[in-house]
Amino acid sequence: PRDGISLPHLEEALQTGEVKVVLLVSNFSNPLGSCMDDAKKKRLVDLLNRYNRPLIEDDVYGEIYFAGHRPKAIKAFDSENRVLYCASVSKTLSPGLRVGWCAGGRYHPDIARMKSILNQNTAMAPQLTVAAFLANGGYDRHLRHLRRAYCDQMLRMQQAVRAYFPAETCMTRPTGGHVLWLEMPEGFDSIRLYQEALGQGVAIAPGVMFSASGQGYGNCFRLNTAVPWSDTVDAAMQTLGKLAKKQLAENFLREE
Ligand SMILES: Cc1ncc(COP(=O)(O)O)c(C=O)c1O
């Protein structure tokens, strides 16, 4: 979960010949928050070159690093121009702006043609607004603030998990982004937790939402750490912790 996709497993899948394209989030993925290091990004490009497959890189979280410098995009290692790089301001400014971009490499002319068929015009005003914000330095200033705020919120959320959740809880330690992934013991039902928590006004994303088969990760769930810390968030974390403990205790009694 720390450094993203397993390359040996990806190679096994590529060997079947059934994979037409690879799509992944390179930096601070959703829901695991994993980030591939440069060496792995380069190995991934080498692998795709060998199997002659394109990669769609979604780098929507890349700017939200907590320390050091911005992680590189896989596109930076794209020696054969096969990476379709995509990003947007949805996670840094507002998803409602609907402003994003794509550097499509060798596929760029096809993407442009397809876009002109599907959606000829994109609203100008939001694009000009973002362009002005970028040009006058406002975006950089905003990002510096955002990184500090998201890092702080992530740490507080992790502290709350340690304080309120069952001792058996495992969680990720993302170095950027705004999602925290939690794993409970086998047999835990995160859909039940989701339903019970929703009844008390608290929303989580149950693990099954992220399972390609629709069956996996039943004992896991994702928390969104983008919400500014407050007494309400603290109370919500206490509610989740209590519900999780109650469920684990019931499971334990049932097994006895
Ligand atoms: C992995 C990932 N990519 C992209 C987006 C945002 O997409 P868009 O830029 O179309 O708003 C999200 C947000 O939900 C996301 O989690």
The ligand as a Tripos MOL2 file, in Angstrom:
@<TRIPOS>MOLECULE
LIG
   16    16     1     0     0
SMALL
NO_CHARGES

@<TRIPOS>ATOM
      1 C1         -8.3670    9.3910   -8.3970 C.3       1 LIG1
      2 C2         -9.1910   10.5870   -8.7720 C.ar      1 LIG1
      3 N1         -9.0280   11.1570   -9.9750 N.ar      1 LIG1
      4 C3         -9.7290   12.2630  -10.3320 C.ar      1 LIG1
      5 C4        -10.6540   12.8290   -9.4630 C.ar      1 LIG1
      6 C5        -11.3590   14.0910   -9.8570 C.3       1 LIG1
      7 O1        -11.7850   14.0670  -11.1690 O.3       1 LIG1
      8 P1        -12.0930   15.4260  -11.9200 P.3       1 LIG1
      9 O2        -10.7750   16.0850  -12.1830 O.co2     1 LIG1
     10 O3        -12.7940   14.9790  -13.1650 O.co2     1 LIG1
     11 O4        -12.9840   16.2610  -11.0450 O.co2     1 LIG1
     12 C6        -10.8750   12.2470   -8.2150 C.ar      1 LIG1
     13 C7        -11.8830   12.8090   -7.3050 C.2       1 LIG1
     14 O5        -12.8120   12.2420   -6.8800 O.2       1 LIG1
     15 C8        -10.1150   11.1100   -7.8550 C.ar      1 LIG1
     16 O6        -10.2380   10.5360   -6.6480 O.3       1 LIG1
@<TRIPOS>BOND
     1     1     2 1
     2     2     3 ar
     3     2    15 ar
     4     3     4 ar
     5     4     5 ar
     6     5     6 1
     7     5    12 ar
     8     6     7 1
     9     7     8 1
    10     8     9 2
    11     8    10 1
    12     8    11 1
    13    12    13 1
    14    12    15 ar
    15    13    14 2
    16    15    16 1
@<TRIPOS>SUBSTRUCTURE
     1 LIG1         1 GROUP 0 **** ****
